[in-house]
Amino acid sequence: MIGYKYFTEQEAIDARQQAADYKGYPVPNGETLWWVNYNYSDLDGFYYIRHVEGLEAVLGEPSEFEVTQPDFEI
């Protein structure tokens, strides 16, 4: 995955807020609150935001990392 990795939830929240501020979210009377959102990987123990075009202007250059997906039994 290409994105941004954080080791505390507060770091992820701060990055999400920086991105929202940059894009001007939330818009008054609008439904969109955030430009991007963060996720938590239980298996890896970190928070992350997937890179979207333009996000590097706010959060810097993204990095490549792996997110372990849980095994699902059908």
N, C-alpha and C positions, 0 to 999 in steps of 0.2 A: 504494500500500500504506500501511496505517497501522501504525506500529510505532516501533522505536527503532533508530537508526543509530549505528554505532561505526567508528572508523577504525583501531583496532588489535584484534587478536584478544584480547589481555589484557582490554581494556575489555568486550568481549562476554562473555568467560568470567566476569568479575567480576559483570556484570549477571545472567547466568544463575544464578550462585551466590546472589546477593542474593534472586532470585525463589524459588529452591529453599529457602533458609533461611526465607523468609517463609511458605511453604506447609508447611514441616516435612519436606521431602524431603532425603535418602532415608529412607523408612520402614524400620525394622528388619524384616528378612525379607520386604521388599516388592520388587517388580520395578521400580518407577518411581524413577528417579534425579533427574530434573529436572522442573520444572513446565513450562518452555519451553526451547527450544534455539535456538542461533544458526545463521545461515547466512552464507555468503560469496558475494558477487556478483563473479565474476571480471571481468565486463565493466565494472562500475562501481567496483571497487576498495574496497569497504567491506563490513563485517559488519553484520548486522541481526537483530533479533528481531521477529517479527510480534506485534502487540498481541492480547492475549486479555483478556476481561473481568476486571477486578480487578487487572491488572498495574500500572495507574497508581498504586495504593497503594504500590507498591515503587519503581518506576522513574520515576514522575512522568507528566506528560501526554505521550502519544505524538504523533508528528508524521506528516505525510503526505509520502511520497517515492516515487520511481519506481525499480524494479529492472528493468534491461534483461535481457530473456530472449534467449538465443541462438536463431538461426534453425536450424531442423531441416529437413533434406531427407529426403523419404520415397522 
